[in-house]
Amino acid sequence: MALLAATGATASATPAGPQVLPAKTCSSGYTHAVINHQQKCLRRGEFCAHRYRKQYRRYGYDCVKRDRRGNYHLT
């Protein structure tokens, strides 16, 4: 009985919180952002996913169609 109590106390003492990931470092001229739960480095003219347009707006960018092929880019 004492053995069960000791193992139960040890298991509950270990933290089960979320893992902390190191922040991505962006070069000069880029803005660090978290888009769709992924860390990104954003800059005007880069490709973007139109479905995450609201998330880009949080960082001061907009995702609009800019070329003949129909690709979206940050403005």
C-alpha positions as CSV (number, residue, x, y, z in Angstrom):
1,M,0.0,0.0,0.0
2,A,2.8,2.4,0.8
3,L,4.4,1.7,-2.6
4,L,1.3,2.7,-4.4
5,A,1.1,6.0,-2.4
6,A,4.7,6.8,-3.2
7,T,4.4,6.3,-6.9
8,G,1.2,8.3,-7.1
9,A,2.9,11.2,-5.3
10,T,5.8,11.1,-7.7
11,A,3.6,11.1,-10.8
12,S,1.6,14.1,-9.7
13,A,4.7,16.1,-8.8
14,T,5.9,16.3,-12.5
15,P,4.5,19.3,-14.3
16,A,2.2,18.6,-17.3
17,G,2.0,22.1,-18.7
18,P,2.4,23.1,-22.3
19,Q,5.8,23.1,-23.9
20,V,7.5,26.4,-24.5
21,L,9.1,26.8,-27.9
22,P,11.9,29.3,-28.6
23,A,10.8,32.3,-30.6
24,K,11.8,32.4,-34.2
25,T,14.2,35.2,-34.9
26,C,13.5,37.3,-38.0
27,S,16.1,39.3,-40.0
28,S,16.0,43.1,-40.2
29,G,13.0,44.3,-42.2
30,Y,10.8,41.3,-41.3
31,T,8.0,41.2,-38.7
32,H,7.7,38.2,-36.4
33,A,4.1,36.8,-36.5
34,V,2.2,33.7,-35.5
35,I,-0.1,32.7,-38.5
36,N,-2.1,29.5,-38.2
37,H,-0.3,28.5,-35.0
38,Q,3.1,28.7,-36.9
39,Q,5.8,31.3,-36.4
40,K,6.5,33.3,-39.5
41,C,8.6,36.2,-40.6
42,L,6.5,38.6,-42.7
43,R,7.5,41.3,-45.2
44,R,5.7,43.2,-47.9
45,G,5.6,41.3,-51.2
46,E,5.9,37.8,-49.6
47,F,3.5,35.0,-50.6
48,C,0.5,34.6,-48.2
49,A,-2.5,32.4,-47.8
50,H,-5.7,34.4,-48.3
51,R,-7.7,32.2,-45.8
52,Y,-5.5,33.7,-43.0
53,R,-6.2,37.3,-44.1
54,K,-7.5,38.3,-40.7
55,Q,-4.4,37.0,-38.9
56,Y,-2.1,39.0,-41.2
57,R,-4.1,42.1,-40.5
58,R,-3.1,41.8,-36.8
59,Y,0.4,42.5,-37.8
60,G,-0.4,45.4,-40.2
61,Y,-0.4,43.5,-43.5
62,D,-3.1,42.6,-46.0
63,C,-3.2,39.5,-48.2
64,V,-4.4,40.5,-51.7
65,K,-4.1,39.1,-55.2
66,R,-1.2,40.9,-57.0
67,D,0.0,38.9,-60.0
68,R,-1.4,37.3,-63.2
69,R,-1.1,33.8,-61.9
70,G,-3.6,34.5,-59.1
71,N,-1.1,34.3,-56.3
72,Y,-1.6,36.3,-53.1
73,H,1.0,38.6,-51.6
74,L,1.4,40.7,-48.5
75,T,0.9,44.5,-48.9
